[in-house]
Amino acid sequence: MNLRSSSQQQSTTRNLPAGEQSFRVTHPFHPLFGQEFAIADRRQTWGEDRVYFHDTAGSLRRLPASWTSISADNLFESVSAGRSHFRTTDLLLLVAMIARQREVQPVPGQAKRGRLASSK
């Protein structure tokens, strides 16, 4: 006689949060970047949170959860709350401006060393 009902059955697999049925690969250098997959499982393996999924060929694959859209925010994102004093585009423009300025106007001290070396 079985005393447990089917709702009381214990499982060794981790229950996925409600509504979290798929994920997108967000790691910018991963070949699957931007693609969305159904979650087959999510568990801690080798000390890391991993997501298991079936690829387009039907093979079971896994990725670190931090490389996907289901990972929790990293510490910087949590503390900054999405705020930043500078935009990436503006910082890249600043880098380009500094590089152009250095080409036009050499840094003081570099010219002196160059003359000393050439006079020997």
Backbone torsions as a table, in degrees:
resi	resn	phi	psi	omega
1	MET	NA	130.5	-179.6
2	ASN	-94.3	117.6	-177.7
3	LEU	-83.2	-18.2	-178.8
4	ARG	-93.4	138.8	173.0
5	SER	-80.6	167.9	-178.2
6	SER	-63.0	-27.8	179.4
7	SER	-74.5	-16.9	-179.5
8	GLN	-96.5	0.4	180.0
9	GLN	-60.3	134.6	177.5
10	GLN	-87.6	148.7	-179.5
11	SER	-127.0	147.1	177.3
12	THR	-91.5	-7.2	179.3
13	THR	-91.0	151.3	-179.6
14	ARG	-78.6	135.5	176.9
15	ASN	-78.4	131.4	178.3
16	LEU	-79.6	146.1	178.0
17	PRO	-59.7	147.6	-179.3
18	ALA	-60.0	137.4	177.2
19	GLY	83.9	-5.1	-178.1
20	GLU	-103.0	77.7	-175.0
21	GLN	-102.5	-15.7	179.8
22	SER	-143.8	167.1	179.3
23	PHE	-146.4	164.2	177.4
24	ARG	-120.1	139.7	177.3
25	VAL	-75.6	121.3	-174.9
26	THR	-110.4	-7.3	179.3
27	HIS	-67.5	120.7	-171.4
28	PRO	-64.3	-21.8	-177.4
29	PHE	-104.4	2.5	179.7
30	HIS	-79.9	139.9	-179.0
31	PRO	-61.2	-22.3	179.2
32	LEU	-93.9	11.6	-177.3
33	PHE	-49.7	131.4	176.6
34	GLY	86.9	-14.4	-178.9
35	GLN	-81.9	149.7	-178.6
36	GLU	-112.1	140.1	-178.2
37	PHE	-136.0	154.4	174.2
38	ALA	-80.0	140.7	-179.9
39	ILE	-79.5	125.8	174.0
40	ALA	-90.8	-36.5	-179.8
41	ASP	-167.0	161.1	175.2
42	ARG	-143.1	125.0	-178.1
43	ARG	-156.8	166.8	175.8
44	GLN	-85.9	117.0	174.8
45	THR	-134.8	137.4	-178.9
46	TRP	53.8	35.7	176.2
47	GLY	74.7	18.6	-178.1
48	GLU	-139.8	143.6	176.8
49	ASP	-73.2	121.1	-177.6
50	ARG	-125.8	151.2	177.8
51	VAL	-111.5	130.6	178.0
52	TYR	-106.0	139.5	-177.5
53	PHE	-154.7	163.8	175.5
54	HIS	-100.7	126.7	179.7
55	ASP	-77.3	-176.4	-176.3
56	THR	-64.1	-23.6	177.5
57	ALA	-86.3	-5.3	179.2
58	GLY	91.4	2.7	179.0
59	SER	-79.7	141.2	176.9
60	LEU	-76.3	124.9	-179.6
61	ARG	-128.8	168.0	178.4
62	ARG	-141.0	153.4	177.0
63	LEU	-140.4	152.0	170.1
64	PRO	-61.3	135.2	-178.9
65	ALA	-59.9	-27.5	-179.9
66	SER	-67.5	-13.0	177.9
67	TRP	-94.3	9.0	-175.3
68	THR	-127.2	173.3	-179.6
69	SER	-74.0	-9.5	-178.6
70	ILE	-93.4	-3.4	-178.9
71	SER	-72.0	153.0	176.5
72	ALA	-72.2	156.7	177.3
73	ASP	-58.6	146.0	174.5
74	ASN	-77.1	171.7	-174.7
75	LEU	-59.0	-43.4	179.9
76	PHE	-59.7	-46.0	-179.6
77	GLU	-62.6	-37.2	179.4
78	SER	-66.8	-46.4	-177.1
79	VAL	-70.3	-41.6	-176.4
80	SER	-76.9	-19.0	-179.6
81	ALA	51.9	37.0	177.6
82	GLY	79.9	2.4	-178.9
83	ARG	-94.1	148.2	174.9
84	SER	-152.5	143.7	179.5
85	HIS	-74.1	-23.7	-176.8
86	PHE	-131.0	147.9	174.4
87	ARG	-89.9	149.9	-179.5
88	THR	-57.4	-42.8	-179.6
89	THR	-60.6	-40.9	179.3
90	ASP	-66.8	-39.1	178.3
91	LEU	-65.8	-38.8	177.8
92	LEU	-66.6	-37.9	175.5
93	LEU	-64.0	-39.5	178.0
94	LEU	-62.7	-42.8	177.9
95	VAL	-60.4	-44.0	179.3
96	ALA	-64.2	-40.4	179.3
97	MET	-64.4	-41.9	179.3
98	ILE	-64.1	-42.4	179.1
99	ALA	-62.4	-42.9	178.1
100	ARG	-64.3	-40.4	-179.8
101	GLN	-63.2	-40.2	179.2
102	ARG	-66.2	-33.5	177.7
103	GLU	-67.1	-39.8	-177.6
104	VAL	-76.6	-42.7	-174.0
105	GLN	-124.8	103.8	-178.6
106	PRO	-62.5	152.3	179.6
107	VAL	-68.5	132.4	178.2
108	PRO	-58.1	140.7	-179.9
109	GLY	102.0	-34.1	178.0
110	GLN	-71.7	-38.8	-178.7
111	ALA	-66.1	-39.1	-179.9
112	LYS	-62.9	-44.9	-179.3
113	ARG	-63.5	-37.5	179.7
114	GLY	-63.6	-41.8	-179.5
115	ARG	-67.4	-39.7	179.7
116	LEU	-64.1	-40.8	-178.2
117	ALA	-67.5	-36.4	-177.0
118	SER	-78.5	-20.7	-178.0
119	SER	-80.5	-10.6	-178.1
120	LYS	-79.0	NA	NA
